[in-house]
Amino acid sequence: MELHVTTFLIVCPLVFLAGFVDAIGGGGGLISLPAYYLAGVPIHHAIATNKLSSATGTLISTIRIGKSVKIRWKLIAPAVVMALIGSYLGTRLSILTDEKILRQVLLIVLPVVAFFVLRKNSLISEKTERLEPKKEQLIVWTSALIIGTYDGFYGPGTGTFLLIMFMGLAHLTSMESAAYTKILNLSSNVCSMVTFLLGGHILLLLGLTASVFSIAGHYAGAGMVLKNGTKVIRPIILVVLALLFIKIIFNL
């Protein structure tokens, strides 16, 4: 695909915004993926290139939060393996899916994901009692496989879905859930990115440029002290999704 200056002018500011939103309260993928498609990038290339720019921001936040939590590797290491398997399968499925079908699925998937992202705080709460180790493992490992597959196929909302499963069903603490979510999200992101890269679907120049803006957005967002980040996040996400739906509908 031939890249134009206008492609960078649309993608880079929106990816910066996505990183900013993600650092405040999550949901950046609901902005970054549409950014590529709104700029005229074909849907397969959009999903693939978004993996590259998203992985950089996820790496930064994973390192930061990983330093403050004691990782239970007996629990999370097998989950990483499951996330990698799921991500590879999801990515392969995405590559094999017809572009028109992917556009139509976007119309269904993104509003659902937006609902969960914007309602995340009301859907999860800290659980005090621990589950039995086997039940905990089953929930964490199964979640990693299923949500890792979704991450490979599309991606937006992966972190929110993992948090809901870890806190709501596995009864992990909020800090553990946040750390394990970042680790699994990074793992599935990198696996998907490599799979897309080997298939020649990533637009490297655009993705690497957007990665710089993604890191900058995460850095700027992390420096903001907001009592209720959702007040900022909600209108931004809704506007971007509205623009995306208009473009998809006119392209069908």
N, C-alpha and C positions, 0 to 999 in steps of 0.2 A: 504494500500500500504506500502511495506517495503522501508524505506528510507536508502540510502547509503551516505557515505561521499562525493562521487562525486556529488550527488544531491545538497548538501549544497555549494560545491565549485563552482558550476555553478550558482546557484540561487543567493546566497548572494552578490557576487561582481556585478552582473548585476542589482540587486535590488538597491544596493548602487548607481550605475550609473544612474538608473531610477530616484531616488530621487534627485540626483545632477542635472540632466537635467530638471526635473520638477520644481525645485526651480529657475532655470535660466530663462526658457521660456516656460515651459509646455511641454507635450508630453511624460512624463515618463511612462505612461501606455503602450506606444508602445514598451517599452523595458521590463517592469516588467512582463507583461503577457507572452510574448514569452520566457522569462527567465525560467519560470516553465516548459513550454512545451519542450524547448530545453534540459532541464535536465531530460526528460523522464517522467514527471508527466502527467498522463492522463488529457485530456482537461477539463473535468468537475471539477476535483480537482485543476487544474491549475487556472481556472477562479475563483473558490471559495477561494483558498488560497491567490490569488493575492488581493482579497478584504480585507483580514486581514492586509497584509503588506501595502497596499495602504492607508487604513483608518488611520493608525497611522501618516503617513506623512501629509495627508490632515488635520488631527486634529491640528497638529502643525502650519501649515500655516494659517488655519482658525482663530485660536486664535490670531495669530500675526496681520493679516489684519483687523480682527473684532474690534480691539482696536482703529483703526485709522479712522473708518467710522461710521457715524451715521446711524443705521439700521432703515429703515422704515418697522416696523413689520406688519403694516396693509397690505403691499404689499407682504412681503416675507413669513409671517407665513402660509397663504393659499398655497403658492408655495411649502413650505416644505411638507405640507400634500400631495399635488399632486405628488411631487417627491417620497415620501414614497410609495404611491399607485403604481406609475409606476415602481419603483424599485422592489417591491414585485412581481408584475405581470411579469416583465422581468426575474427575478430570477427563478420563477416557470417555465417559458417557457424554460429557459436555461437548467434546471434540466430535463425537459421532452423531450428535443431534443436529438436525437440520436448522439452519439459521432462522427461518421463519417460525419454527416451533419455539425456539429459544426466545424470540421476541414476544410471542404470545404468552409464554409461561411467565415472562417478566411482569406482565400486566396483572397476573394473579399473585405471584410470589412476593413482590416488593410491598404491596399494601399490607399483606399479612405480617411480613417482617417488621414493617414500620410500626404496626400496632404493638407487637411484642417489645420492640425497642423503647417506644415512648411510654409503655405501661410497665416497664421492667420493675420499677421500684415497688409497685403495688402487687406484683406477682410473686415476689420472693421475700422471705423474712428469715432472720437468724434462727436456726433450730438448736436447742440446747442439748438434746440427747443424741448420743452417737449411735449409729447403726452397727450391727454385727459386721465384722470385717468382710465376710463373704458377700453380704448384701451390698455393702459399700463398694466393693470391687466390681460386682456385677453391674451396678448402676453406672459407675464411672467409666468402665471399659466399654459397655454397650453404647453409652452416650458418645464416647469418643469416636466409635466406629460410625454411628449413624450421622452425627453432626459433622464429622470429618468428611463423609461422603457428600453432604450438602455443601460444605465449604469448597470442595473440589469442583462441584458442578456450578455453583454460583458464588456464594461467599458472604454477602451482606447479612449481618445479624448473628453470625456464628458465635461471637463472644457472648451475646445476650442469651442465646439458647443454652450454651454451656453453663453459664451462671445459674440460670433457672433450674437446670437439671442437678447441678452440684449442691446448691443451697436448698432447693425445694425438695428434692428426692433423696440425695445422698447425705444430707444433713452436714455438709462440710461448713467450716466457718467462712465468714465473708473474705478474710484474708487468704485462706487456703484456696477458696473458689476462684478468687481473682488471679492468684499466682498460677494455678493449674490451667485456668482458662487461657492465660497468655501463652503458657508453654505449649499447650495443644494447638492453639490457634496459629502460633508460629510454625509448629511442625507441619500442620496440614497445608499452611500457606506455602512453605518452602517446597514441599513435595509437589503440590499442584503447579507451582511456578516452574520447577525443573521439568515436569512432564510437558507443560505447554511450551517451554523453551525448546526442548528436544523435537517437538512437533512443528517448530517454526511459526508459532502463533503470536509470540510476544514481539511488539514493536520496541526494540531495545532503546533507541534514542529517546523516544517519547517516554518510555517507562522509567529510564534512568533520570531524565530531567524532572519528571513528576515526583520521583523518589525524594529529590532534594526539597521540593515543596511540601511533601508529606512529612518529612522530618521537621521542617520549619514549623509546620502547623501543629504537630504534636508538642514541640518545644513551647510555642506561644500559648497553646491551650493549657499546658501543664503549669504555666506561670499565672494563670487566671484564678482568682479566688471567687467562685460563684456559689452562693448558697443553694440556688436551684438552677442548675445548668439546663434543665429541660425547657425552661422558659426561652432560652436562646436556641436550643437545638430544634424544638418542635417546628417553628415557622420556617427555619432553613430547610429541614428535611421535606416538609410539605411542599414548599415552592419548587425544589429540585424535582420531586416526584411528579408534580403537576406538569412541569416542562417535559419530563421524560414521557409521560403518558400521551401528551399531545404529539410528540415526535413519533412514537411507536404507532399510534392510531393512524396518522397520516402516511406512514410507511407501509402499513399492512396491505 
